[in-house]
């Protein structure tokens, strides 16, 4: 049911933007009761958050199978660009600040899981890793949001450029 509510919400956002979507409109479109909606979600923002978490989890699973950091980052970039219409609609809403925070949190978690899964040993203090994750999450989110507003972005090249900035990589 969560998937149905989420996918219906995404198609509604693509049609009319987030600011015009109410719980009532969403439950009517899903043909479910208000009680069913509230059993699964507290509000529209929770639908957005859950949807982003699902997308991030799918990207992470795909990225973990990548052979190189460039390929893994390319998956994140390509997925973002493939969803640019939806992202721009979300960002052009009155809830921009909340949605931006969700993006940053999703990218941070993605990066954290990639590091945890792909790195054998880190020679960095925990507190330094926390700052580094915040730095990279905000930076990558900013780049991705900027890329969504461009007509053409070479995802592979951007992934290579970002990876060249990672300490210890050339």
Legacy VTK file of the C-alpha trace (Angstrom):
# vtk DataFile Version 3.0
C-alpha trace
ASCII
DATASET POLYDATA
POINTS 170 float
0.000 0.000 0.000
2.889 2.366 0.769
4.210 1.803 -2.759
0.821 2.593 -4.266
0.459 5.786 -2.248
4.030 6.800 -3.072
3.826 6.140 -6.808
0.456 7.897 -7.028
1.918 10.863 -5.173
4.912 11.002 -7.556
2.666 11.023 -10.622
0.490 13.727 -9.080
3.573 15.874 -8.343
4.687 15.541 -11.961
1.250 16.706 -13.115
0.534 19.584 -10.789
3.353 20.182 -8.324
3.451 19.425 -4.630
1.722 22.538 -3.293
-1.609 21.523 -4.839
-1.608 17.996 -3.425
-3.633 17.391 -0.292
-4.185 14.179 1.612
-7.789 14.265 0.350
-6.686 14.547 -3.290
-4.136 11.766 -2.804
-6.560 9.335 -1.161
-9.152 10.049 -3.862
-6.570 9.336 -6.563
-5.463 6.133 -4.785
-9.085 5.160 -4.157
-8.358 4.460 -0.494
-9.817 5.677 2.780
-8.339 8.423 4.909
-7.824 5.798 7.616
-5.729 3.678 5.235
-3.543 6.654 4.370
-2.979 7.559 8.032
-2.238 3.947 8.899
0.806 4.163 6.607
1.803 7.848 6.736
1.358 10.814 9.070
1.262 13.428 6.314
2.421 14.331 2.799
5.983 15.066 3.980
6.259 11.540 5.330
5.210 10.213 1.894
8.018 12.285 0.340
10.542 11.099 2.930
9.579 7.436 2.525
9.709 7.736 -1.269
13.183 9.280 -1.114
14.390 6.568 1.248
13.161 3.886 -1.144
14.878 5.554 -4.108
18.112 5.954 -2.112
17.996 2.302 -1.043
17.590 1.177 -4.670
20.506 3.406 -5.763
22.645 2.077 -2.934
21.975 -1.546 -3.873
22.924 -0.785 -7.465
25.966 1.264 -6.428
27.288 -1.467 -4.155
27.606 -3.697 -7.217
29.699 -1.054 -9.021
33.360 -1.836 -9.637
34.685 1.684 -9.049
33.766 4.742 -6.980
33.266 6.643 -10.260
30.734 4.074 -11.440
28.935 4.133 -8.077
28.737 7.920 -8.055
27.634 7.844 -11.691
24.619 5.777 -10.611
23.639 8.446 -8.083
24.078 11.230 -10.642
22.220 9.398 -13.421
19.348 8.499 -11.121
19.049 12.131 -10.059
19.042 13.314 -13.667
16.470 10.678 -14.632
14.191 12.142 -11.952
14.964 15.797 -12.667
11.349 16.728 -13.496
10.138 15.369 -10.163
13.035 16.922 -8.238
12.479 20.338 -9.798
8.765 20.164 -8.975
9.596 19.285 -5.375
12.206 22.032 -5.111
9.879 24.642 -6.601
7.414 24.158 -3.766
6.724 25.946 -0.514
8.301 22.957 1.246
11.689 23.497 -0.445
13.640 23.820 2.794
12.241 20.578 4.204
12.769 18.738 0.922
16.329 20.016 0.613
17.041 18.657 4.102
15.597 15.284 3.058
17.859 15.242 -0.031
20.933 15.987 2.047
20.023 13.341 4.603
19.417 10.742 1.854
22.731 11.521 0.112
24.585 11.479 3.434
23.161 8.069 4.293
24.012 6.840 0.786
27.628 8.018 1.168
27.891 6.579 4.677
26.692 3.164 3.514
29.007 3.231 0.495
31.985 4.003 2.746
30.969 1.357 5.272
30.555 -1.288 2.563
33.509 -0.466 0.320
36.211 0.690 2.718
38.150 -1.876 4.709
39.794 0.476 7.143
39.446 4.206 7.645
42.302 6.228 8.989
39.998 9.005 10.142
38.535 9.893 13.505
34.824 9.418 13.946
34.246 13.159 14.478
36.226 13.959 11.328
34.198 11.385 9.370
30.976 13.042 10.533
32.173 16.432 9.259
33.418 14.887 5.997
30.053 13.177 5.419
28.197 16.448 5.994
30.607 18.315 3.699
30.275 15.802 0.865
26.512 15.380 1.280
25.864 19.129 1.093
28.336 19.543 -1.770
26.993 16.677 -3.843
23.380 17.741 -3.214
24.190 21.267 -4.337
25.829 19.956 -7.513
22.962 17.567 -8.232
20.325 20.249 -7.767
22.289 22.557 -10.056
22.589 19.754 -12.631
18.806 19.246 -12.586
18.405 22.763 -13.958
20.809 22.170 -16.867
19.778 20.798 -20.250
22.698 18.386 -20.568
25.000 16.879 -17.985
27.641 14.229 -18.633
27.050 12.018 -15.577
30.158 9.889 -16.154
32.452 12.889 -16.467
30.950 14.585 -13.415
31.442 11.394 -11.377
35.100 11.257 -12.447
35.596 14.938 -11.569
34.056 14.508 -8.123
36.124 11.400 -7.426
39.318 13.270 -8.309
38.574 15.578 -5.369
38.485 12.718 -2.869
41.657 12.757 -0.759
44.078 9.991 -1.684
42.663 9.546 -5.215
44.142 10.957 -8.386
LINES 1 171
170 0 1 2 3 4 5 6 7 8 9 10 11 12 13 14 15 16 17 18 19 20 21 22 23 24 25 26 27 28 29 30 31 32 33 34 35 36 37 38 39 40 41 42 43 44 45 46 47 48 49 50 51 52 53 54 55 56 57 58 59 60 61 62 63 64 65 66 67 68 69 70 71 72 73 74 75 76 77 78 79 80 81 82 83 84 85 86 87 88 89 90 91 92 93 94 95 96 97 98 99 100 101 102 103 104 105 106 107 108 109 110 111 112 113 114 115 116 117 118 119 120 121 122 123 124 125 126 127 128 129 130 131 132 133 134 135 136 137 138 139 140 141 142 143 144 145 146 147 148 149 150 151 152 153 154 155 156 157 158 159 160 161 162 163 164 165 166 167 168 169
